[in-house]
Structures are given as C-alpha cells and as structure tokens.
Amino acid sequence: MPDITVVLPSILQPLAGGQSVLTAPAGGAVTVDALLDAVTGDYPVLARRLRDETGALRRYVNIYVSGEEIRRLKGLETEVAAGQEVLIIQSVAGG
C-alpha cells in the first residue's frame, strides 16, 4: 500500500532535517491530525510551527489534500487515503 506524502515548503524544510517530503505509512484512511502526529514525531519544532498548544492549526498554515484546502473540508478531521499527497503552505508576511 502506498504511503501518504507530505510536501513541505522550503521555509519549513530546515525544521524537518532538511527534507522536502515526509512520508507516513497508510493502513487506510487517516485524519490530517493523525498524519501530522505521525510525520512530526521526530521534529517537535516543526510540530509547534504547524499547530498551537491546543493542537489547532496555526492561522498562517494552510494544508491541502488533493488540491483542496482542509479548512474548506473538515479541518484536521479531513481524511487522507494511501497514495494521496498533502501539501503544507506557510503564509509569508511581507511588505
């Protein structure tokens, strides 16, 4: 069964040991919440950058499952199936 792929933007890659892609085994559909737990387990700084102390997704972090922003779906409860790609985008403020 194919893994679930999580693609990180370049700004977050140093927090994941320089990796641009993290993978998690998929025994079936998992929630985005569980997927984040799985792929950030070894990267606590990355985990804190994505979610706040209550576990909620930070305002400036957008996560897409098959091109759909999860806030428009079921948020962190959105299901991801084996073989799907999850894209994390961090908004960058600037002026």
All heavy atoms as an XYZ file, in Angstrom:
696
protein
N       0.855     -1.185      0.000
C       0.000      0.000      0.000
C       0.895      1.241      0.000
O       1.827      1.324      0.789
C      -0.902     -0.012      1.234
C      -1.899      1.112      1.255
S      -3.149      0.890      2.535
C      -4.287     -0.168      1.687
N       0.627      2.198     -0.892
C       1.492      3.381     -0.956
C       1.374      4.257      0.293
O       0.338      4.275      0.954
C       0.989      4.132     -2.191
C      -0.359      3.581     -2.483
C      -0.431      2.217     -1.876
N       2.465      4.935      0.582
C       2.494      5.860      1.714
C       1.710      7.120      1.384
O       1.386      7.386      0.231
C       3.940      6.272      2.027
C       4.765      5.145      2.616
O       4.183      4.161      3.090
O       6.004      5.270      2.603
N       1.464      7.907      2.425
C       0.934      9.255      2.244
C       2.142     10.183      2.243
O       3.024     10.070      3.083
C      -0.041      9.640      3.376
C      -1.259      8.716      3.358
C      -0.468     11.094      3.249
C      -2.179      8.886      4.557
N       2.180     11.081      1.284
C       3.299     12.001      1.123
C       2.910     13.381      1.621
O       1.852     13.894      1.266
C       3.677     12.097     -0.376
O       3.953     10.783     -0.854
C       4.879     12.971     -0.582
N       3.762     13.968      2.442
C       3.552     15.327      2.936
C       4.677     16.192      2.365
O       5.855     15.939      2.623
C       3.569     15.384      4.478
C       3.389     16.814      4.963
C       2.485     14.480      5.057
N       4.304     17.188      1.560
C       5.278     18.062      0.909
C       5.415     19.341      1.731
O       4.422     20.009      2.029
C       4.835     18.392     -0.535
C       5.849     19.302     -1.205
C       4.638     17.102     -1.335
N       6.656     19.668      2.077
C       6.936     20.851      2.902
C       7.496     21.985      2.043
O       8.310     21.742      1.154
C       7.974     20.516      3.973
C       7.596     19.482      5.008
C       8.799     19.192      5.904
C       6.428     19.960      5.849
N       7.102     23.226      2.355
C       7.713     24.370      1.656
C       9.147     24.553      2.142
O       9.512     24.097      3.226
C       6.826     25.540      2.081
C       6.294     25.144      3.423
C       6.134     23.644      3.368
N       9.955     25.240      1.353
C      11.371     25.398      1.689
C      11.584     26.051      3.049
O      12.536     25.719      3.753
C      12.094     26.191      0.601
O      11.478     27.449      0.423
N      10.684     26.934      3.464
C      10.841     27.620      4.751
C      10.739     26.660      5.936
O      11.305     26.900      6.995
C       9.833     28.789      4.868
C      10.228     29.721      6.004
C       8.408     28.278      5.052
C       9.487     31.036      5.994
N      10.031     25.541      5.771
C       9.871     24.574      6.853
C      10.854     23.412      6.783
O      11.014     22.667      7.751
C       8.437     24.013      6.861
C       7.325     25.004      7.198
C       5.971     24.314      7.115
C       7.533     25.614      8.574
N      11.535     23.248      5.667
C      12.425     22.100      5.497
C      13.545     22.013      6.540
O      13.844     20.913      7.009
C      12.984     22.079      4.073
C      11.909     21.753      3.064
C      12.356     21.918      1.628
O      13.548     22.009      1.331
N      11.389     21.962      0.718
N      14.144     23.139      6.966
C      15.184     23.023      7.996
C      14.648     22.434      9.309
O      15.414     21.846     10.079
C      15.654     24.471      8.206
C      15.300     25.159      6.931
C      14.041     24.506      6.446
N      13.358     22.567      9.561
C      12.765     22.035     10.791
C      12.491     20.542     10.686
O      12.102     19.904     11.661
C      11.457     22.775     11.112
C      11.561     24.299     11.202
C      10.211     24.906     11.518
C      12.594     24.700     12.242
N      12.679     19.979      9.489
C      12.456     18.553      9.261
C      13.745     17.901      8.773
O      13.733     17.041      7.891
C      11.324     18.352      8.254
N      14.858     18.356      9.319
C      16.140     17.774      8.938
C      16.522     18.030      7.495
O      17.271     17.276      6.900
N      15.971     19.093      6.905
C      16.296     19.448      5.532
C      15.478     18.717      4.479
O      15.690     18.910      3.290
N      14.554     17.889      4.915
C      13.748     17.116      3.963
C      12.631     17.971      3.357
O      12.020     18.770      4.044
C      13.106     15.921      4.663
C      14.112     14.940      5.241
C      13.417     13.795      5.935
O      13.088     12.809      5.309
N      13.174     13.957      7.224
N      12.355     17.738      2.074
C      11.262     18.449      1.412
C       9.984     17.622      1.423
O       8.892     18.153      1.226
C      11.632     18.796     -0.028
O      11.905     17.615     -0.756
N      10.133     16.314      1.658
C       8.986     15.414      1.668
C       9.091     14.490      2.872
O      10.151     13.925      3.133
C       8.942     14.562      0.367
C       7.843     13.525      0.432
C       8.772     15.453     -0.845
N       7.991     14.367      3.592
C       7.895     13.398      4.683
C       6.844     12.376      4.276
O       5.876     12.722      3.598
C       7.477     14.097      5.987
C       8.399     15.201      6.500
C       7.777     15.898      7.703
C       9.766     14.640      6.863
N       7.019     11.139      4.691
C       6.027     10.122      4.348
C       5.547      9.409      5.596
O       6.263      9.316      6.593
C       6.588      9.077      3.365
O       7.729      8.465      3.949
C       6.946      9.700      2.035
N       4.321      8.934      5.514
C       3.733      8.162      6.606
C       3.074      6.934      6.000
O       2.421      7.027      4.961
C       2.698      8.995      7.362
N       3.253      5.773      6.632
C       2.586      4.584      6.122
C       1.081      4.731      6.278
O       0.611      5.351      7.230
C       3.128      3.458      7.005
C       3.642      4.126      8.228
C       4.020      5.525      7.835
N       0.358      4.200      5.324
C      -1.100      4.305      5.377
C      -1.705      2.911      5.359
O      -1.601      2.194      4.375
C      -1.605      5.116      4.190
N      -2.320      2.535      6.459
C      -3.008      1.262      6.509
C      -4.458      1.429      6.099
O      -5.236      0.496      6.111
N      -4.807      2.642      5.747
C      -6.174      3.015      5.390
C      -6.268      4.515      5.516
O      -5.247      5.182      5.691
N      -7.459      5.040      5.478
C      -7.626      6.492      5.602
C      -7.253      6.934      7.015
O      -7.570      6.260      7.993
C      -9.058      6.893      5.278
N      -6.557      8.048      7.107
C      -6.212      8.654      8.394
C      -6.613     10.124      8.335
O      -6.744     10.693      7.254
C      -4.702      8.537      8.715
C      -4.290      7.089      8.861
C      -3.851      9.235      7.680
N      -6.777     10.734      9.492
C      -7.093     12.161      9.511
C      -5.805     12.970      9.335
O      -4.707     12.472      9.603
C      -7.771     12.588     10.824
O      -6.849     12.362     11.905
C      -9.069     11.814     11.061
N      -5.960     14.205      8.908
C      -4.809     15.098      8.795
C      -4.156     15.249     10.171
O      -2.927     15.268     10.284
C      -5.231     16.472      8.219
C      -4.090     17.476      8.304
C      -5.701     16.323      6.777
N      -4.961     15.311     11.216
C      -4.456     15.415     12.584
C      -3.504     14.258     12.907
O      -2.374     14.468     13.358
C      -5.648     15.431     13.551
C      -5.278     15.906     14.944
O      -4.432     16.812     15.065
O      -5.850     15.369     15.915
N      -3.941     13.027     12.646
C      -3.115     11.846     12.916
C      -1.886     11.820     12.009
O      -0.792     11.420     12.430
C      -3.948     10.573     12.739
N      -2.064     12.257     10.775
C      -0.940     12.310      9.837
C       0.135     13.279     10.329
O       1.322     12.956     10.308
C      -1.448     12.731      8.454
C      -0.384     12.903      7.372
C       0.311     11.584      7.072
C      -1.005     13.481      6.118
N      -0.278     14.447     10.799
C       0.696     15.412     11.328
C       1.416     14.845     12.534
O       2.626     15.026     12.679
C       0.012     16.735     11.677
C      -0.485     17.566     10.495
C      -1.163     18.831     10.994
C       0.633     17.907      9.525
N       0.682     14.144     13.407
C       1.325     13.496     14.552
C       2.394     12.523     14.080
O       3.498     12.473     14.621
C       0.298     12.736     15.411
C      -0.592     13.661     16.223
O      -0.267     14.857     16.382
O      -1.629     13.169     16.714
N       2.057     11.742     13.043
C       2.977     10.721     12.543
C       4.236     11.321     11.925
O       5.347     10.860     12.196
C       2.266      9.829     11.524
N       4.082     12.353     11.100
C       5.253     12.881     10.383
C       6.061     13.888     11.196
O       7.213     14.144     10.863
C       4.893     13.491      9.006
C       4.285     12.437      8.095
C       4.020     14.711      9.128
N       5.486     14.461     12.248
C       6.252     15.437     13.039
C       6.774     14.855     14.345
O       7.392     15.568     15.122
C       5.420     16.705     13.353
O       4.285     16.341     14.144
C       4.977     17.417     12.081
N       6.560     13.570     14.570
C       7.006     12.938     15.811
C       8.478     13.147     16.111
O       8.863     13.353     17.260
N       9.312     13.108     15.080
C      10.751     13.294     15.264
C      11.181     14.752     15.142
O      12.361     15.059     15.255
C      11.526     12.475     14.221
C      11.372     10.977     14.436
O      11.086     10.560     15.571
O      11.519     10.233     13.450
N      10.214     15.633     14.874
C      10.519     17.048     14.622
C       9.609     17.946     15.456
O       8.698     18.587     14.935
C      10.366     17.368     13.131
C      11.129     16.417     12.242
C      10.467     15.469     11.476
C      12.525     16.459     12.182
C      11.178     14.584     10.660
C      13.233     15.577     11.377
C      12.558     14.645     10.624
O      13.255     13.774      9.827
N       9.848     18.025     16.769
C       8.945     18.799     17.637
C       8.855     20.287     17.283
O       7.807     20.896     17.451
C       9.516     18.600     19.045
C      10.892     18.059     18.849
C      10.916     17.377     17.511
N       9.931     20.863     16.766
C       9.885     22.283     16.391
C       8.941     22.460     15.196
O       8.162     23.409     15.142
C      11.294     22.834     16.096
C      11.223     24.276     15.616
C      12.163     22.737     17.342
N       8.991     21.538     14.248
C       8.073     21.572     13.112
C       6.633     21.418     13.601
O       5.750     22.158     13.165
C       8.416     20.469     12.111
C       7.467     20.321     10.923
C       7.436     21.592     10.083
C       7.852     19.117     10.080
N       6.408     20.503     14.514
C       5.054     20.287     15.049
C       4.504     21.572     15.658
O       3.350     21.942     15.419
C       5.065     19.167     16.090
N       5.350     22.285     16.424
C       4.902     23.535     17.062
C       4.688     24.649     16.043
O       3.891     25.550     16.261
C       5.900     23.973     18.136
C       5.848     23.094     19.375
C       6.601     23.706     20.541
N       8.011     23.920     20.272
C       8.975     23.012     20.468
N       8.673     21.815     20.905
N      10.222     23.303     20.217
N       5.383     24.597     14.922
C       5.222     25.608     13.890
C       3.893     25.423     13.149
O       3.302     26.374     12.673
C       6.387     25.516     12.899
C       6.393     26.557     11.806
C       6.698     27.973     12.285
N       8.011     28.135     12.822
C       9.088     28.473     12.128
N       9.002     28.683     10.833
N      10.248     28.610     12.717
N       3.414     24.177     13.088
C       2.178     23.886     12.362
C       0.933     24.037     13.229
O      -0.108     24.479     12.754
C       2.220     22.462     11.788
C       3.349     22.185     10.801
C       3.310     20.729     10.368
C       3.284     23.116      9.613
N       1.041     23.628     14.507
C      -0.130     23.661     15.397
C       0.214     24.363     16.697
O       1.348     24.297     17.163
C      -0.608     22.240     15.687
C      -1.158     21.550     14.444
C      -1.768     20.216     14.753
N      -0.703     19.224     14.918
C      -0.917     17.931     15.104
N      -2.130     17.459     15.179
N       0.079     17.092     15.235
N      -0.796     25.004     17.293
C      -0.566     25.694     18.558
C      -0.649     24.709     19.726
O      -0.828     23.507     19.530
C      -1.519     26.886     18.722
C      -2.980     26.481     18.847
O      -3.279     25.310     19.182
O      -3.843     27.343     18.615
N      -0.549     25.244     20.945
C      -0.517     24.386     22.131
C      -1.827     23.622     22.360
O      -1.843     22.621     23.050
C      -0.117     25.178     23.382
C      -0.835     26.490     23.617
C      -0.386     27.614     22.674
O       0.742     27.648     22.196
O      -1.241     28.481     22.415
N      -2.912     24.076     21.734
C      -4.186     23.359     21.866
C      -4.344     22.292     20.782
O      -5.318     21.550     20.776
C      -5.391     24.324     21.782
O      -5.495     24.820     20.445
C      -5.275     25.472     22.765
N      -3.400     22.254     19.840
C      -3.484     21.291     18.746
C      -4.151     21.840     17.495
O      -4.241     21.167     16.481
N      -4.621     23.090     17.568
C      -5.285     23.706     16.418
C      -4.242     24.133     15.382
O      -3.121     24.515     15.727
C      -6.098     24.916     16.861
N      -4.627     24.078     14.128
C      -3.764     24.509     13.044
C      -3.513     26.010     13.181
O      -4.440     26.773     13.430
C      -4.467     24.212     11.712
C      -3.636     24.244     10.450
C      -2.499     23.221     10.520
C      -4.525     23.963      9.255
N      -2.271     26.418     13.062
C      -1.957     27.852     13.160
C      -2.571     28.601     11.974
O      -2.707     28.062     10.887
C      -0.452     28.068     13.224
C       0.137     27.538     14.526
C       1.529     28.055     14.747
N       2.107     27.491     15.952
C       1.940     27.976     17.181
N       1.185     29.053     17.374
N       2.505     27.407     18.224
N      -2.929     29.839     12.232
C      -3.666     30.651     11.252
C      -2.920     30.787      9.933
O      -3.519     30.804      8.864
C      -3.943     32.024     11.867
C      -5.034     32.804     11.162
C      -5.345     34.092     11.883
N      -4.331     35.093     11.573
C      -3.551     35.693     12.474
N      -3.677     35.429     13.741
N      -2.658     36.581     12.110
N      -1.597     30.902      9.989
C      -0.810     31.149      8.785
C      -0.372     29.865      8.073
O       0.411     29.921      7.135
C       0.409     32.014      9.111
C       1.257     31.467     10.236
C       2.191     30.461     10.008
C       1.112     31.939     11.532
C       2.951     29.952     11.029
C       1.871     31.434     12.561
C       2.803     30.436     12.305
O       3.556     29.919     13.322
N      -0.852     28.723      8.537
C      -0.513     27.445      7.909
C      -1.726     26.943      7.134
O      -2.827     26.840      7.674
C      -0.090     26.401      8.969
C       0.120     25.036      8.321
C       1.175     26.852      9.687
N      -1.535     26.655      5.860
C      -2.597     26.092      5.031
C      -2.174     24.700      4.594
O      -1.034     24.500      4.169
C      -2.853     26.966      3.801
C      -3.372     28.333      4.196
O      -4.258     28.462      5.016
N      -2.786     29.368      3.620
N      -3.106     23.768      4.693
C      -2.827     22.386      4.301
C      -3.832     21.980      3.232
O      -5.033     22.213      3.384
C      -2.904     21.438      5.518
C      -1.841     21.832      6.550
C      -2.728     19.988      5.072
C      -1.820     20.984      7.802
N      -3.312     21.396      2.178
C      -4.135     20.971      1.046
C      -4.063     19.459      0.888
O      -2.977     18.878      0.925
C      -3.642     21.630     -0.252
C      -3.811     23.125     -0.252
C      -2.872     23.948      0.360
C      -4.923     23.715     -0.834
C      -3.031     25.335      0.383
C      -5.085     25.102     -0.819
C      -4.146     25.895     -0.207
O      -4.312     27.250     -0.176
N      -5.216     18.839      0.707
C      -5.302     17.418      0.407
C      -5.889     17.314     -0.994
O      -7.018     17.771     -1.216
C      -6.188     16.670      1.428
C      -6.362     15.214      1.020
C      -5.601     16.767      2.835
N      -5.122     16.771     -1.902
C      -5.548     16.659     -3.311
C      -6.072     17.993     -3.845
O      -7.111     18.058     -4.502
C      -6.602     15.567     -3.459
O      -6.054     14.317     -3.093
N      -5.367     19.070     -3.517
C      -5.705     20.383     -4.043
C      -6.792     21.135     -3.296
O      -7.087     22.277     -3.618
N      -7.397     20.528     -2.290
C      -8.462     21.184     -1.514
C      -7.920     21.631     -0.162
O      -7.318     20.833      0.559
C      -9.628     20.209     -1.280
C     -10.434     19.894     -2.517
C     -11.381     21.024     -2.903
O     -11.858     21.751     -2.022
O     -11.630     21.166     -4.114
N      -8.144     22.886      0.176
C      -7.706     23.420      1.464
C      -8.559     22.786      2.559
O      -9.781     22.773      2.470
C      -7.860     24.948      1.446
C      -6.828     25.669      2.293
C      -7.193     25.751      3.754
O      -8.376     25.919      4.044
O      -6.304     25.650      4.604
N      -7.899     22.233      3.592
C      -8.652     21.456      4.594
C      -9.637     22.291      5.397
O     -10.607     21.753      5.910
C      -7.731     20.648      5.540
C      -6.885     21.568      6.434
C      -6.879     19.662      4.760
C      -6.195     20.847      7.579
N      -9.409     23.597      5.508
C     -10.379     24.426      6.240
C     -11.727     24.453      5.523
O     -12.746     24.713      6.131
C      -9.848     25.838      6.435
C      -8.756     25.918      7.491
C      -8.366     27.373      7.775
N      -7.353     27.447      8.807
C      -6.046     27.499      8.579
N      -5.585     27.453      7.344
N      -5.197     27.582      9.578
N     -11.721     24.190      4.207
C     -12.970     24.131      3.442
C     -13.591     22.738      3.499
O     -14.691     22.533      3.004
C     -12.707     24.498      1.982
C     -12.265     25.930      1.822
C     -12.320     26.343      0.364
N     -11.795     27.677      0.229
C     -10.769     27.998     -0.557
N     -10.176     27.083     -1.287
N     -10.363     29.239     -0.629
N     -12.843     21.799      4.034
C     -13.335     20.429      4.157
C     -13.711     20.192      5.614
O     -14.601     20.846      6.125
C     -12.254     19.447      3.661
C     -11.821     19.673      2.193
C     -10.599     18.840      1.852
C     -12.972     19.339      1.250
N     -13.011     19.298      6.298
C     -13.316     19.001      7.705
C     -12.171     19.406      8.623
O     -12.016     18.839      9.698
C     -13.605     17.505      7.876
C     -14.847     17.021      7.160
C     -15.035     15.535      7.400
C     -16.210     14.994      6.625
N     -16.264     13.515      6.711
N     -11.348     20.352      8.181
C     -10.225     20.787      9.005
C      -9.276     19.633      9.281
O      -9.006     18.816      8.403
N      -8.799     19.549     10.524
C      -7.850     18.497     10.883
C      -8.484     17.107     10.851
O      -7.780     16.102     10.880
C      -7.251     18.773     12.264
C      -6.280     19.967     12.319
C      -5.915     20.294     13.758
C      -5.040     19.702     11.497
N      -9.805     17.054     10.792
C     -10.500     15.762     10.713
C     -10.663     15.285      9.270
O     -11.233     14.219      9.028
C     -11.872     15.848     11.396
C     -11.778     16.085     12.905
C     -10.897     15.055     13.617
O     -11.124     13.844     13.422
O      -9.968     15.464     14.339
N     -10.176     16.064      8.306
C     -10.211     15.660      6.899
C      -9.439     14.354      6.742
O      -8.339     14.212      7.278
C      -9.565     16.754      6.021
O     -10.292     17.965      6.200
C      -9.577     16.375      4.549
N     -10.014     13.415      6.011
C      -9.352     12.125      5.824
C      -8.418     12.146      4.620
O      -8.691     12.782      3.610
C     -10.385     11.008      5.669
C     -11.108     10.719      6.959
C     -11.868      9.406      6.930
O     -12.087      8.837      5.841
O     -12.237      8.943      8.015
N      -7.321     11.419      4.784
C      -6.325     11.276      3.731
C      -6.139      9.780      3.499
O      -5.995      9.017      4.449
C      -4.973     11.891      4.158
C      -3.989     11.863      3.009
C      -5.152     13.306      4.673
N      -6.149      9.384      2.249
C      -6.001      7.968      1.912
C      -4.595      7.676      1.395
O      -3.878      8.580      0.970
C      -7.040      7.581      0.862
N      -4.235      6.422      1.425
C      -2.940      5.979      0.902
C      -2.751      6.490     -0.517
O      -3.683      6.482     -1.320
C      -2.874      4.459      0.929
N      -1.548      6.955     -0.803
C      -1.236      7.438     -2.143
C      -1.549      8.898     -2.369
O      -1.127      9.467     -3.376
N      -2.283      9.521     -1.449
C      -2.600     10.939     -1.630
C      -1.425     11.804     -1.200
O      -0.590     11.403     -0.400
C      -3.842     11.342     -0.825
C      -5.138     10.910     -1.470
C      -6.336     11.512     -0.765
O      -6.567     11.264      0.406
N      -7.097     12.309     -1.493
N      -1.400     13.007     -1.754
C      -0.359     13.967     -1.412
C      -0.973     15.089     -0.584
O      -2.036     15.598     -0.910
C       0.258     14.531     -2.685
C       1.404     15.474     -2.428
C       2.074     15.920     -3.717
O       2.994     15.223     -4.176
O       1.650     16.963     -4.255
N      -0.277     15.444      0.476
C      -0.692     16.545      1.343
C       0.356     17.637      1.208
O       1.554     17.379      1.339
C      -0.798     16.066      2.809
C      -1.106     17.229      3.739
C      -1.865     14.983      2.928
N      -0.099     18.833      0.904
C       0.797     19.957      0.689
C       0.613     20.961      1.823
O      -0.506     21.374      2.117
C       0.465     20.616     -0.661
C       1.272     21.834     -1.073
C       2.744     21.496     -1.222
C       0.729     22.389     -2.373
N       1.708     21.322      2.460
C       1.680     22.328      3.525
C       2.236     23.624      2.963
O       3.320     23.640      2.389
C       2.481     21.868      4.753
C       1.873     20.588      5.333
C       2.551     22.991      5.803
C       2.648     20.000      6.489
N       1.493     24.704      3.129
C       1.921     26.029      2.688
C       1.913     26.939      3.899
O       0.919     26.998      4.616
C       0.949     26.614      1.630
C       0.770     25.669      0.443
C       1.395     27.999      1.191
C       1.860     25.689     -0.570
N       3.003     27.632      4.128
C       3.045     28.604      5.219
C       3.006     29.991      4.606
O       3.849     30.329      3.778
C       4.299     28.416      6.058
C       4.339     29.404      7.209
C       5.442     29.067      8.204
O       6.042     28.022      8.176
N       5.686     29.994      9.100
N       1.995     30.755      4.995
C       1.900     32.122      4.506
C       3.103     32.900      4.989
O       3.537     32.745      6.137
C       0.628     32.799      5.030
O      -0.500     32.079      4.628
N       3.646     33.728      4.128
C       4.796     34.545      4.495
C       4.359     35.996      4.451
O       3.942     36.489      3.419
C       5.967     34.289      3.520
C       7.144     35.169      3.880
C       6.363     32.827      3.519
N       4.425     36.644      5.606
C       4.054     38.058      5.662
C       5.219     38.871      5.097
O       6.367     38.529      5.233
C       3.773     38.455      7.109
N       4.865     39.943      4.464
C       5.914     40.793      3.924
C       5.337     42.109      3.491
O       4.124     42.315      3.513
N       6.187     42.986      3.124
C       5.679     44.277      2.708
C       6.624     44.960      1.775
O       7.611     44.468      1.362
